[in-house]
Amino acid sequence: MPELSTDELSRYARHLILPEVGVEGQQKLKAARVLCVGTGGLGSPLLLYLAAAGIGTLGLVDFDVVDASNLQRQIIHSTADLGRKKLDSAAEKLVALNPTVRVVKHETRLTSANALEIFKDYDVVADGTDNFPTRYLVNDACVLSGKPNVYGSIFRFEGQASVFATEEGPCYRCLYPEPPPPGLVPSCAEGGVLGILPGLVGVIQATEVIKLILGKGSSLVGRLLLVDALEMRFREMKVSKDPECPVCGANRTVTRLIDYQQFCGIGPETKAGEKNGIPQISVRELKRRKDAGEEYFHLDVREPFEYQIAEIGGVLIPQNEVLGRLGEIPRDREVVVQCKGGGRSQKIAELLKAQGYERVVNLAGGILAWSEEIDAGVRKY
């Protein structure tokens, strides 16, 4: 066990007087190695509190840069960090908070090819991701490498937290054997999230990490904590280990990491400019067509409040109303479907194709790409 310096004895004084922590517990925290996948909404409070608590080594996995829309909830980053790598911004704040913490930066997208290699150097993995393929990847990699998975997720006003992949408890796949169909569950970028919510859930994750390291208290193994911030209610669900789970069950069939994009039904681009059978059009090509006065039907599937913030033309039919308003969408013209970032519009383009529309294309990158590449006067949100 690593010794505590005089400065550390002073820094962690409030921990040391807790019988459940004491000097030995603080030494366990100093010896611990925790990996956080993501340095965004959940990763921000999680990492800050783990650093403050004296976790000896913090690993960070991220490949993104700080954007203005992050600052409403990703409190580890500041306005001065706009455009910086999130890894650099986060590492700087953690070292400033606690210089004794060793920060290891993994500037990469977590994949089936690198997950096990990254995970092997850590004791606990905290999942701060925001998409289903990576959640299943983190879960399976934790089970295969024998690392606890401290899970959290957020959307709008609601969050979840649990501890998966321990020897005695269930894994994420025991709770969610199959992912939802692509596009059914909108991302936070599409559906929004209360800025404080990741703080609530991220702090719960940090608490679970520390309890696992100390070996104290009742962890969330076998329990799913549900947070409703709008009503400020906490509920609990029991989650049992599934004996037939393909990853952690007795007769497991998943013995190596798989293609998680494919598992979640997110198909690769089948050919240049096409995804799941839907042609993709760039914002530059749409601009050319607009300027040339070409014939097409421009369908905007965002919500009315989004249209009030920013618009580039097009007929507004919110995604949940499209099926009931097919009569307003012509079949004798090409339909260009657009949303904020290209996700919802891809889903609706696939729906229209299934309804017999022969010429449907998706605007790749949506209105955000238009703001970045065509007209900076179109507001981002």
N, C-alpha and C positions, 0 to 999 in steps of 0.2 A: 504494500500500500504506500502511495506517495506521502511524504511528509508535508505538513502545512507550515508555511513560513509565518513569521511574526505578522506580516502584513495581511496574510490570508486569515489568520486567527482573528484579527480585528475586523476584516471585511465580512466574515461569515459569523460574527458574534451571535446574531439572532438565531442562526441555525444551530450553533453549538450548544445553546442552552435548552434546545428541544431534546428530550430524552430519545425521541424516535430518530433523531439525526445524530447529534453529538459529534465528537471528533472522528470516530470511525465512519459514520455516515458521510461526513463531509469529505473524507478521504476516498470513499467509494465514488462520490460525485466527481472528484478530481481525476480519478482513474478511468472514468467512463468515457466511451466514445459513441457519440450520437450522430446519426446522419439525418438531415432534413432534406426531403425531396421537394424543392420549391422554396423560393424566398419572397413570396408574394403575400397575399392576405393572411393566410394561416401561418406561413413561415415567419412573418414579422414578429408577432407577439411570442410565438413559440421559441424562436431563437433568442430574442432579447431576454426572456425570463430564464432560459437555460444558461445563457452566458452569465447572467447576474447570479444564478444559483451556484456557479462554479463548476459546471461540466468541463472536464479537462480538454476534450477534443470535440469540436463541432465540425461536421462535414456538411457542405452546402452543394446541392446539385441544382443548377439553373443555367440557362443559355439566353435569357431574355434581357432587354434593356428597360430602364425606367421610363414610363410614359405618364403623361399628365393625369390620365384617367386612373392610374394606380394610387395616387396620393390620397384619395378619399378613404382608403382602408389599409394600405401597405405602409404602416407607420415606421418601418425601419428605413424607409427612403424619404428624402426631402426634395423640395423644389430645386435646390442646387444640384441634385443628382439626375435631373432630366437628361435622357440620352446616354447616361452611363450604364455600364453592365451592372445588372442587379447583384451579381456576385461581389463585385468590387465595392459597391455601395453598402451592401449588407456586412461584408467583412470589416470594413472601416468602422461601422457603428459598433459592432460587437467588440472589437479590440479596444475602442475608445471607452466602452462601458466596463470591460474587464480585461486588462492587458495580460492576465495570466492564462486566458483561454487560447488554445491553439486552434486556429481556423484553417480548414483544408477546403480548397475550392475545386469543385469538379465542373468545369465549364463545358457541359455537354447535354444533349437530350438523352434522358434515360431510355435505353433500348434493351431488347432481349439479348443483344450482343455484349453489352457492358454492365448490366445490372448486377450479376453475381460477383463480378470482379470488384465493383465498387462496394457492394454490401459487405464483403468478407472482412473488411478492416474495422467494422463497427459492431457495437453491442446491441443497439436499439435503432430502429428506423422509424422516423416520423413522417407520415404521408401528408404533405401539404399541397397535393396536386388538385387540378380542377377539371380532369377529363377521365372518362371511363377506361380507355385503353391503358393509361398509365396507372390507374388504381388497380386494375387486375394484374398488371405487370409487377407493381410493388408487392401486392399480396403474394403472388406465386413465387417471386424471388425471395421473399421473407420466409415462406414455408420451406422452400428448397434449401435455403442457407441457415435455417434455424434461428432467425432473428425475429423478435417481437415487432409487430406492425402497429404503431400508435396512429390510429386513423381519425381523420376529421374531414367533414365536407360542409359546404355552405351554399345556400341559394335563397335569394330574396330576404326573408325574415327568419328562415329556419336553418338549423344546423344539426349535425350528427357527430357523435364521437364514440369510439370504442377502442379496444385493444384486441387485435387479431393475431393469429399465427403463433400463439404460444403452444407449448407441447400439450397442455391439458385443455385448451380452449378452441373455439371455432376459428375459421379464417373468413375472409371477406366473401369467398365463394359459398360458404355455408349459408350466409345471409342472402346474397344475391348470386344465385347459380348462373344466371344469364344476364347479360347487359340489356338495357332497353334498346329498342330499335333506334338507329341513327336519326337524330333530329327530334326525337320525341321529348327529350328533356333538354330545354334550352340552357345554354351556358350563362354564367353571371354577366358576361358581356351583352347577352341578348335579353335576359330576364331581370338583371339588376341584382344588387345585394346591398343591404344596410351596412354602412361602413364599419359600425361597431361590432357586427356579428362575428367576423373572423377573429376579433379580439377575444370574445367570449369563448369561442370554440378552441382557438389556438392556446389560450391559457389552460383550458381543460386538458388539451394534449400535453402541454408542458408538465402539468401536475402528474399525469399518468406516467410520463417518462421518468420523472424523479422518483415516484413511488416504486416503479419497477426496479430502478437502480438500488434504492434503499432496501427493497424487500419488505416494505411496510404498507399497512392499510389494505383496503379492499379495492382492487383494480377493476377496470371496466371489462375484464375478460368475461365473456358470456353475457354481457349486457350492452345494449345499444342505447346511449343517452340521446334523447331528442330535445332540442332546444327551440322554443318558439319565442323569439325576442319581441314580437309584436304584442303578445299576451303576457310575456315574461313568465312562461311556464316551462317546467322541466318534466319530461316523462321518461319512462324506461321500458325497454322491451327485452325479454329474455331471448338470447340467441344460443341455440344448442349446436354442438359439433355434429355435423352431418356424417354418419358413418359411410355414406355413399359418395361423399365429396370427391371429385376427381383429383383434387390437389392434396388434401390433408386426410382423406379417408383411409381406411384399412387397405382397400384395393385400388389405390390411386392409379390413374391413367396418365396424368400429367407429370412427367418425370424430368422435363426440361422446359425452358421458356419457349413460348410459341409466338406467332405473329398476332399481336394484340389488336392491331388495327383491323385485321381480317376477322378476329374473334368478335369484335364489337360491330361488325357489319360495315366497316368503313372501307370501301373498296379502293384499290389504287387507281390512278388515272390509266384508263384502258388504252388511250392513245393521246397524242399531243392535243392539249386543249379539251380533254373530255374526262369526266369523273362520274362513275356509276352510270355510264351511258348518256350523260347530259353534257352537251358541249359547253365549254366555258368561254365567256367573252371578257376581254380585258376592258378596263375603263377607257383606255386610249382608243380601242376599237369602237366602243359605244359613242365616244365623243366624235369620232370620224363619221359615224353613221348619222348622228344628230345633225352635224354640220352639213352633211350631204343631203339631208332631207329624205333619207331612206324610210321606207314603210316598215313599221314593226309596232307591236303593242308593248308598252313599257309598264310592267306590273310591279308595284311597290308593296311588299307584304309585311311591312313594319306596323307598329301600333300608331294610332293618331297622335299621341303626345310626341313620338319620335319624329313624325312628319313635321310637327310644329317647330322642332328644334332645327332640323336641317332637311332639305329635299333637293333633288335634282330633276324634278319632273316625274312623270309617271302617274298612273292611276292607283290610288291607295285602296287596297283591299287587304285588311289584316289577315295574317295566316290562318287564324281559326275561322274565318268567314269565307275562305276561298271555295270550299266545297259547296256551300249554299249559294254562291254567287257566280257559278260557272257561266251562267248566261251572259254575264258582263264581259267575259274574256273571249275574244273572237278566235275562231278556229282557222280562219283563212289567212291569218298573218303570223309571222314569227312572233313568239312571246319571249320578251327579255324579262326575267324575274330578278328582282333586286331587294336586298335588305341592308342591314347595317354592315355586316362583315362577310356575307356570302354563305353562312350556314343555313339559316332559315330558308333562304331563297333556293338553295340546292334541294332541300326537302320538298318545297312546294313544286319545283320544276319536275322532280320525280313523280309527285302526285299527279300533276297535269299530264305527264306522259302516260301514266297508268290510266288516266281518264280518256285517252285517245287523242290527245293533242300531239300532232306529228312534229311541229317545229317549236321546240322550247329550248332556251339557252339560259344559263345562269351567269349573272354578273359577278365575276370573281373579285373578292375583296370588298364588294358592296360600296356603300357611301363613304366608308373610311378610306378606301383606295382612291375614290374620286377626290376627296379632300387632299390626299397626299400627292397625287399625281396630276390632277387636272386643275382644281380650283381650291386654293387654301382658304378662300372666303367661306366655303361650306364648313359649317361648324362640326367638330368632332364632339362626341359625347360618350 
